[in-house]
Amino acid sequence: MNAALLIILGTIACSAFVGIYAGWRVKMDLENWTVGGRRFGSLIIWLLMAGEIYTTFTFLGASGWAYSKGAPTYYIMIYGTLAYTLSFFILPELWKLGKRHGLHTQPDFFIRIYGSRFLGVLVAVVGILSIIPYLQLQLAGLGMIVEVSSNGAIPSRLAIILSFVLTCAFVYTSGIRGSAWVSVIKDVMMIVAVGVVGLGVPRIYFGGIGKMFRALIAQKPDHLVFPGAAPTMDTLWVMSTVLLTGMGFYMWPHVFGSVFSAKSDKIIKRNAIIMPFYQIPILLVFMVGFSAFLALPGLKNGDLAFLELVHKTYPSWFLGFIGAAGAVTAMVPASILVLFASTLLAKNVYQAGFNPSASEAFSAECPGQPSADRIRRRVPVLPGRCPGVVLEEGQPPGRHLRASHGIGYRRRARLRPP
């Protein structure tokens, strides 16, 4: 067993253990499982929400677009900045409402504001359908990263199954606490990986970032100005896409619901101020994509630009570290997605729509009555039976990651309250 394989498997196992241990001595109820008892401080909220937002798309999709599309990739920086600005004014008020009325999910908010249980069910169903392509993106990206990083020793499907089963295990036992604890590992590894590669590759191949850009301008100047290598992605496309994604940013059910886990509204405001620091790793990922455009021309799948350049440039053990970081980067958002999908299905579809008398208590405490929690805690294991299948519009896993990303955003932006 080579070093890369040991690093990947060890990191996945360690992350799963940390996630399970996070809820080991915590008495789990709906409040603790879904929103962590509303006790998370500034650091955990920052890492948790970054863990939800900065995903395998950071490794693969952003660098892939910088490689294959060029200038249109800049929209990623723009919509994030817009979303964080809006969050400073909107999310603290959302937290106050959630605290006052004991809200746990996005449909809870719509039910409270509009007084319609049917609307809550509809929002929950749309939320679950939106989560599917986003979960596909995480699983497909995880499989790609681990397979390439292990030099094929771990097939994509096996990597998806192993990681997803372990992710479901810590979601089942620890809820959002497990995701928060694992996000610490994920963020440290991601920042180290992106920092080393994003700063190192331009220096190794071109002598620095400035020289890399000069070489790119000399060879392909149109790559850095709109519409880049995509004729349809002009300034009108950028403006409309930025509005769509910026307004839909916090409409994801898992991001929306995570706001309720903060200790106070001040923490939410502080988080809006410091979240833009996470744009810096995105810039470094762009540097990798642009460097790969010059150093590895002609790649058939631009989403592999990051991994292929690392494979060419660094020793195998570091490639294993990249694979491990990528795996954990997928596990954290996948865990949050599964957690909120199961909560939406159990509380806001089953209980609110079909069985209002169902208890939210744990089945161990109320064995004789129907319990929404019985469904909620079992839902995470169901998708694990078919990881890696085609989940959305005929797209196979590992291809067109940005398409899966956009499908979810189109569905979420429609739910933004007026």
ZAMARGU-4260 file (C-alpha; in steps of 0.2 Angstrom, whole numbers, plus 5000, padded with zeros to 4 digits):
<rodrens>
0) 5000/5000/5000 | 5008/5016/4995 | 5009/5033/5005 | 4995/5041/4995 | 4983/5027/4998
5) 4987/5027/5017 | 4985/5046/5018 | 4968/5046/5009 | 4961/5031/5019 | 4968/5037/5035
10) 4960/5054/5033 | 4943/5048/5028 | 4943/5036/5043 | 4949/5049/5055 | 4936/5062/5049
15) 4922/5049/5052 | 4929/5045/5069 | 4929/5064/5074 | 4911/5066/5067 | 4905/5051/5077
20) 4913/5056/5093 | 4906/5074/5091 | 4889/5068/5097 | 4895/5054/5108 | 4889/5061/5125
25) 4876/5073/5118 | 4858/5069/5121 | 4851/5070/5104 | 4834/5078/5100 | 4828/5088/5085
30) 4835/5104/5092 | 4853/5096/5095 | 4853/5085/5079 | 4847/5099/5067 | 4854/5115/5074
35) 4866/5110/5087 | 4856/5117/5102 | 4859/5134/5094 | 4876/5135/5103 | 4889/5137/5090
40) 4901/5152/5092 | 4910/5162/5079 | 4924/5150/5074 | 4912/5135/5072 | 4899/5145/5062
45) 4913/5152/5051 | 4920/5135/5048 | 4904/5126/5046 | 4896/5138/5034 | 4913/5138/5024
50) 4912/5119/5024 | 4895/5120/5016 | 4899/5133/5003 | 4917/5128/4998 | 4916/5111/4991
55) 4923/5099/4978 | 4918/5113/4966 | 4932/5123/4974 | 4945/5110/4969 | 4937/5104/4952
60) 4924/5116/4945 | 4933/5132/4948 | 4950/5127/4942 | 4941/5118/4927 | 4932/5133/4922
65) 4948/5144/4923 | 4956/5131/4912 | 4942/5128/4899 | 4932/5145/4900 | 4943/5158/4906
70) 4936/5175/4910 | 4918/5169/4914 | 4926/5160/4930 | 4927/5178/4938 | 4908/5177/4941
75) 4912/5165/4956 | 4921/5179/4965 | 4907/5192/4961 | 4892/5182/4967 | 4900/5177/4983
80) 4904/5195/4988 | 4886/5200/4984 | 4879/5186/4994 | 4890/5190/5010 | 4884/5208/5009
85) 4866/5203/5008 | 4869/5191/5023 | 4875/5205/5034 | 4857/5213/5034 | 4846/5198/5031
90) 4853/5183/5041 | 4853/5191/5058 | 4834/5195/5057 | 4832/5177/5051 | 4841/5170/5066
95) 4830/5181/5078 | 4815/5174/5070 | 4821/5156/5071 | 4826/5158/5090 | 4809/5166/5094
100) 4799/5153/5086 | 4810/5138/5088 | 4812/5136/5069 | 4824/5122/5062 | 4822/5122/5043
105) 4818/5133/5029 | 4800/5126/5027 | 4797/5131/5045 | 4801/5149/5041 | 4789/5149/5026
110) 4775/5141/5037 | 4778/5154/5051 | 4778/5169/5039 | 4764/5164/5027 | 4753/5152/5039
115) 4752/5138/5026 | 4757/5120/5029 | 4755/5116/5011 | 4767/5129/5006 | 4779/5122/5019
120) 4777/5105/5011 | 4780/5112/4994 | 4796/5121/4999 | 4802/5105/5007 | 4800/5095/4991
125) 4808/5109/4981 | 4822/5109/4993 | 4825/5090/4992 | 4825/5091/4973 | 4837/5105/4973
130) 4849/5095/4985 | 4850/5080/4973 | 4861/5088/4960 | 4871/5097/4973 | 4874/5080/4982
135) 4878/5072/4965 | 4892/5086/4963 | 4899/5081/4979 | 4899/5063/4977 | 4905/5064/4959
140) 4919/5076/4963 | 4924/5065/4978 | 4926/5050/4967 | 4936/5059/4954 | 4948/5066/4967
145) 4951/5050/4976 | 4953/5039/4960 | 4965/5051/4952 | 4975/5054/4968 | 4977/5036/4972
150) 4982/5032/4954 | 4967/5021/4952 | 4970/5011/4967 | 4953/5016/4974 | 4940/5016/4960
155) 4928/5031/4960 | 4913/5020/4965 | 4922/5012/4979 | 4928/5029/4986 | 4910/5036/4985
160) 4902/5021/4994 | 4915/5021/5008 | 4915/5040/5011 | 4896/5041/5010 | 4893/5026/5022
165) 4905/5034/5034 | 4897/5051/5032 | 4880/5044/5035 | 4887/5036/5051 | 4892/5052/5059
170) 4876/5061/5053 | 4866/5048/5061 | 4875/5049/5078 | 4880/5067/5079 | 4869/5077/5067
175) 4876/5095/5063 | 4889/5093/5077 | 4898/5080/5067 | 4898/5091/5052 | 4905/5106/5062
180) 4919/5096/5069 | 4924/5088/5053 | 4923/5105/5045 | 4938/5110/5055 | 4949/5096/5047
185) 4942/5100/5030 | 4946/5118/5031 | 4963/5116/5037 | 4967/5103/5024 | 4959/5113/5010
190) 4968/5129/5014 | 4985/5120/5015 | 4982/5111/4999 | 4976/5126/4989 | 4989/5137/4996
195) 5003/5126/4992 | 4997/5122/4974 | 4990/5139/4970 | 5006/5148/4975 | 5018/5134/4970
200) 5013/5129/4953 | 5014/5147/4945 | 5032/5149/4953 | 5038/5131/4947 | 5032/5133/4929
205) 5033/5152/4926 | 5043/5160/4940 | 5028/5168/4949 | 5010/5173/4947 | 5014/5189/4938
210) 5025/5180/4925 | 5011/5167/4923 | 4999/5180/4918 | 5011/5188/4906 | 5014/5171/4898
215) 4995/5169/4896 | 4992/5186/4889 | 5006/5183/4876 | 4999/5166/4871 | 4980/5168/4873
220) 4975/5186/4878 | 4957/5183/4874 | 4956/5170/4888 | 4956/5183/4902 | 4943/5195/4895
225) 4924/5191/4892 | 4918/5180/4885 | 4934/5170/4886 | 4933/5153/4877 | 4914/5153/4879
230) 4906/5165/4866 | 4889/5165/4875 | 4896/5170/4892 | 4897/5189/4889 | 4894/5203/4901
235) 4875/5200/4901 | 4877/5182/4905 | 4889/5187/4920 | 4876/5200/4927 | 4861/5188/4926
240) 4871/5174/4933 | 4878/5184/4947 | 4860/5190/4952 | 4854/5172/4951 | 4867/5164/4962
245) 4870/5179/4973 | 4851/5179/4978 | 4850/5161/4979 | 4866/5159/4989 | 4858/5157/5006
250) 4842/5150/4999 | 4849/5132/5000 | 4840/5123/5014 | 4856/5117/5022 | 4864/5135/5022
255) 4847/5143/5027 | 4845/5130/5041 | 4863/5132/5048 | 4860/5150/5052 | 4849/5144/5066
260) 4863/5135/5075 | 4872/5151/5079 | 4873/5157/5097 | 4867/5175/5093 | 4863/5187/5079
265) 4880/5196/5083 | 4889/5180/5078 | 4879/5179/5061 | 4884/5197/5058 | 4902/5194/5062
270) 4902/5179/5051 | 4896/5190/5036 | 4911/5201/5039 | 4924/5187/5039 | 4917/5175/5026
275) 4925/5185/5012 | 4942/5179/5018 | 4937/5162/5010 | 4937/5171/4993 | 4956/5170/4994
280) 4958/5151/4991 | 4946/5153/4976 | 4958/5165/4968 | 4972/5153/4971 | 4962/5139/4963
285) 4960/5151/4948 | 4979/5152/4947 | 4980/5133/4946 | 4968/5133/4932 | 4976/5146/4922
290) 4993/5138/4925 | 4986/5121/4919 | 4980/5130/4903 | 4998/5134/4898 | 5007/5119/4906
295) 4994/5105/4901 | 4985/5110/4885 | 4972/5099/4877 | 4964/5091/4892 | 4948/5083/4887
300) 4940/5086/4904 | 4944/5103/4911 | 4938/5098/4928 | 4953/5087/4930 | 4965/5102/4927
305) 4969/5104/4946 | 4973/5085/4949 | 4982/5082/4933 | 4994/5097/4936 | 4997/5091/4954
310) 5000/5074/4948 | 5013/5081/4935 | 5022/5092/4948 | 5022/5085/4965 | 5027/5068/4973
315) 5014/5055/4975 | 5012/5057/4994 | 5007/5075/4991 | 4995/5070/4978 | 4988/5058/4992
320) 4986/5073/5003 | 4976/5082/4989 | 4965/5067/4987 | 4962/5066/5006 | 4958/5085/5007
325) 4946/5083/4992 | 4938/5068/5000 | 4934/5078/5017 | 4930/5093/5007 | 4916/5083/4999
330) 4911/5074/5015 | 4907/5090/5025 | 4894/5097/5013 | 4887/5080/5009 | 4884/5077/5027
335) 4875/5094/5029 | 4865/5090/5013 | 4860/5073/5019 | 4855/5080/5036 | 4844/5093/5030
340) 4836/5082/5016 | 4831/5070/5029 | 4824/5083/5041 | 4814/5091/5027 | 4807/5074/5022
345) 4803/5068/5040 | 4797/5085/5048 | 4791/5095/5034 | 4784/5082/5021 | 4779/5067/5032
350) 4774/5075/5048 | 4767/5092/5041 | 4759/5085/5026 | 4753/5068/5030 | 4754/5064/5049
355) 4753/5080/5059 | 4751/5069/5075 | 4768/5061/5073 | 4780/5064/5087 | 4796/5072/5084
360) 4803/5063/5099 | 4816/5049/5097 | 4809/5032/5095 | 4819/5026/5109 | 4809/5038/5121
365) 4792/5035/5113 | 4793/5017/5106 | 4774/5015/5104 | 4769/5030/5094 | 4773/5036/5076
370) 4789/5046/5076 | 4795/5058/5062 | 4812/5055/5069 | 4812/5037/5065 | 4811/5042/5047
375) 4823/5057/5049 | 4837/5046/5056 | 4835/5033/5043 | 4834/5043/5028 | 4853/5046/5027
380) 4857/5028/5023 | 4845/5026/5008 | 4855/5036/4995 | 4870/5026/5000 | 4863/5011/4990
385) 4865/5019/4974 | 4880/5032/4974 | 4887/5036/4958 | 4872/5034/4948 | 4865/5047/4935
390) 4855/5058/4946 | 4851/5073/4935 | 4846/5076/4917 | 4856/5062/4910 | 4873/5068/4916
395) 4885/5055/4922 | 4895/5058/4938 | 4912/5066/4935 | 4906/5077/4920 | 4900/5094/4919
400) 4901/5099/4938 | 4896/5117/4935 | 4880/5111/4927 | 4875/5102/4942 | 4880/5117/4952
405) 4869/5128/4942 | 4853/5117/4942 | 4852/5118/4961 | 4854/5137/4961 | 4840/5139/4948
410) 4828/5130/4959 | 4834/5139/4975 | 4833/5157/4969 | 4815/5155/4966 | 4811/5153/4984
415) 4819/5170/4990 | 4806/5179/5000 | 4801/5196/4992
</rodrens>
